[in-house]
Amino acid sequence: MKKVLSFMTAGVMAAGMALSTAAASDWPNRPVTLIVAAGAGGGTDATARWLASGLEQKFGQPFNVVNRAEGGGIAGITELANADPDGYTIGILFNYAPFRLLGMGSLSAESYTPIAQYNFDYAAVHVKADIPIQSLAEVLEKLKADPNSITIGCGAVCPSSWSSALSKVLIDNGIDIKVLRWVPSAGAAAGLQELVAGGVDILTASLPEAAALIDAGEVRPLAVLAPDRLDAFPDVETAGEQIPDAAPGGVFRALVGPAGLPEDIVVQLEAAMKEIYESEDFQQKMSNAGFGLRFADREGLVDWMATHEADTETVLRAAGAIQ
């Protein structure tokens, strides 16, 4: 009897594997849902819709963007992680590590199947144009001499993705970020207005967000936390040009699926993402909108997600947000 059952079990398993392989081999044969854990009309939504258009052209099926912005994005990335790994639900992942570390769920890199990264908006440090501070290195010197000498705008809540990028540089240079004067704002635009009004001394935000005020001569960027100078802002030095081994940081966006996505589907999506990323149309749309272009295949994305989680934990622990 046991042998009969074992044969039956083996037969069921083989049949299931065959069906799974068949399902993957003819994927997609119906519309695909693309979850965006952000509101319609924002930056993540815009980039996702450009990707969806390219994926539709590539695979001949609709890729329907579904916005799930509740809870600051936790609802969307949780729904994505819990979806069936059949290739018919994929989505955009961004800076997710704070959710788990702050007790808002248990999502980690293992919750997803990485496919490809297509964007990185690097944080930059800005000052009001007429103040005497000339470099990020000078900011560090002042903070080491007197932690209360400079008021730092986070460009959003504190800590934010922007301020966390600066925090990592400060921590690496021996500065206790818990004793610094951090000031939250209702987003980068509000933070920049506060900077211009003199309410804060420096502000963390991306260069595209500050571009209009930079062009108007009201804001001056000290450094961008990127490995290389940005093509759109060639005169802005990188943090690494002023401070040895300054870590890059900011906001990333990547295409992922739930954990366990079939290899055949991952290979197809990764190749399609590279093709879309390299297309003139996508490059132009991203550049015109001020989004940073950075491609990483799934292996590169795996490495980046590990760095993101480690750096986020370092910053939150140093800030006293976690024990």
N, C-alpha and C positions, 0 to 999 in steps of 0.2 A: 504493500500500500504506500509506504514511504517513497519507494522508487517511482510509482505512478504519479504521486503528488509532485515529486521533484521534477519529473519530466514535464508535467503540466505547468509548473511554475516557470521552468526554463522556457517553455513554449510561449507563455504569456509575456515574459520579459523580452524575448526575441521579437515577438510581434510588436510590442511597444516601442522597442528600439527602431524597428523597421519603419513604423509609422512616424516616429520622431525624425528619422533621417529623411523620409519622403517629404515631411512637412517643411524641413529646412531646405531641401534641394529645390523646391518650387516656390520658395519664398521670394517676394511677397505675392500672394494671389488674391489679396483683399487689402482694403485701406489700413494704413499704419497710424497709430496715435503717437504724437510727439508732445510729451508733457513739458510745459514751461512753468517752472515754479516762480513766476513773476507776473505782474499785471500786463494787460494788453497795452501796447503803445510805448513800453519802456525799451531799454537797450537790449535786454536778454530776449524779449519778445521779437524785436526787429531782426536780430541776428538769426533767431530760430526760424522765422518765416522765410528768410533768404535761403537757409539750408533746406527747409522743407520744399521750396520750389525746385532747388537743384536735385534733391532726392526723388521728387516726382518725375522729373525729366529722365533721370537715370533708370528708375525701376518701373515706370509706367503705372504706378498706383498712387492714389492720394496719400499724402503725409499730413494728417490733420493736426494742427496746433491746438492744444487744449491748455488754457491758462489756469494754474492752481497756485495763487499767490498767498493764500491764507497762512497766518503764522509766520510772516516774513520769509515764506518759501518752504518751511518745514513740511507743510501739507503736500506740496507737489513732489518734493524729492522722496518723501515717504511713500506716496502712492506709486512712484516710479520703482522704488526698491521692492515693493510688495507685488508688483505686476507679474503675470505669468511670463517666464523666460522663453517666449515663443517667437520673438521678433516683431510682434505686432503692437508692442508698447516700448518706446524708447524715449529719451528725453535729454534736456540740457541740465548739466550739473555745474554748479559754481561753488564758491567758498562755503563748504558744508561742515567743516570740522567743528566750528564753535557749538553747533547744536548738541552733539553728543557730549562734549566736554562740559557744557553748561547744564546738562541734565535734561535736555529736550529730545529724548529719544536715544536710540542706540546705533544710528547710522554711521558706517565707516566705509573705507575703501572696499571691504569685502562684501558690502551690500550691493555692489554694482559690477557690471561688466564694462570695463573701459573700452572705448572705441577710438576716439581721436579728440585731441584738443585743437581748437581753432582760434582762440582769442586769449590775450592777456593785456589788460589795461593796467599799466604800471602806476604805482603811487608816486606822487611828487610832493616836495615840500616847498611851500610858497610863503612869501612875505609881502607886506604892503610895500609898494615901490619905493617910498621915500625913507624907509628905515635903514639904519647903517649896516645891518647884518649882511654879509656878502656871500656866505657859503654855509653849507651844512656842517662842515668841519668847525666853523665858528660857533654854530649852535651847540655842538657837543662840548666845546670848550667852556661856553657860558653855563651850560647845565651842570657840568662837573664842578665848576667853581661855586655855583649857587643854583640849586634845583628850582628855586622859586623865581629865577630871573626872567624866565620866558613862559608865556602862556600859550598852550598848544591847542589849536582847534582840531577836532577829530574828523571834520567833514561829514559827520553823521553821528550816530550814537557812539559812546565810548565803552569798550573798544570797537572800532569799525575795521573793515578790511584795509582801509587807507591808513588809519592810525596804527594798526597792528604791524604793518610793513615798516613804519618808522620805529615802532617799539622794538622790533627785532634788532635793528641797527643799534639802537641805544643800549639794549641789553648786552649785545656783543661787545660794546665798548665800555662796559662796567658801570652803566648808569642805572640807578634804581628807579624804575618807572612808576612805582607806587607813590613816590613823594613828589612827582611832577604835577603841574597844574594843567589838567586836561579839561577841555570845554566841549560838550556835545552841541550838535546843531541838527536842524530838521533837514539834513541832506547837504550836499556839497554847495549848491547855489546859495543857501542861507548862510553856510559857513564862510563862503567867499565874501558875502556882503558884510558879515561880522568882521572879517579881516580888514576890508577896506575902511570900515568905520572905526577901526582901532580897538575893537573889543578883544581881539587875540593878537599875539605877536607873530605866530606862524600857523600855517594850516596845511593839513594833509588832504590831497585830492589829486585826481588825474590831471594831466596837462590839457587834454581836450576840454574838460569842464571849466578850466580857468582861462581858456584861450581868448575869449572876448575881453576879459579884464586885462590880460597880458597885452593884447593888441592896443587897448585903450591907455596903456601906461600906468594903470592903477595897481597891478599886481606884478611881482617879479618872482619867477621860480628860482630856487636855490640849487636844486638837484632833482633828478628823477631816479627812482629806485629800480633801475633796469640794467641789464648786463651791457647794453650798448646805447648810444644816443639814438633817440627816435628820429626817423626820417622827417616827420612833420615838424620837429622842434630841434633842428641840428645844433643850435647854439646853447641848448641846456645841457650842462654837464651831468654825467651819471654820478651817483653817490660814490661809486668805486673810484672815480677820478679824484675824489677829495678825501676818502676814507678807505684804507686798505680792507679788502675782503668784505665790503658792504653787501649784504644779502639783498637780492631783488625781491620785490613783493608788490602785491596789488590784488586785482580781481581777475580770475580766470573763468572761462566758459569752455565746456567740452560736451561732446555727445557720448552718452553711456546708455546701457540697458540694465535691466535687473540682473542680479547674479545668476550665472548658469546659462547665459545666452549661447545658443549653439555656435560652434566654431565656424561653420560654413557661413552663417549670417554675419558674424563679426567680420570675417574676411571681406565679404561683399561691402559692408557698410564702411569699413576702414578705407578700402580702395576708393569708394565713392566720395568719401569726405576729402581725401587727398585731391581728387580730381576737381571737386567743387572749390576747395580752398585755393587751388592754383589757377582757377579760371579768372579771366580778366574781369568778368562781371562781378564776382564776389569780392575780389580784391578792391575794385573801385567802390563798391557800395560800402564796404567796411572802412576804407580810407576816408571817403567823403563824409562819413558819419563820425569820424574820429575814433573808431575802435582799433585797438592794437591787434596786429596780426601776429599770431604765433602758432605754428603747427607742431603737434607731437603725435606720433602714431601711438598705438595702444601701449606698447612697452614704455615709451617716453611718458605717457600719461600715468601709468602705474607708478613710475619713479616720482613724478611731480606730486601725485596724491599723497605719497608717503612723506615727502618734504612738507607739503601743506599741513598735514596732520601734526607732524613733529614741531614745526614752527609755531602753529597755533597754540599747541599745548604749552610751549615755552613762554609765549607772550601772556597767555591767560594765567599761568602759574605765577609769573613774575608780577603781574598786575594784582594778584591776590584774589582773582575771580574764582580760582579753583585751588584746592589744597594739594 
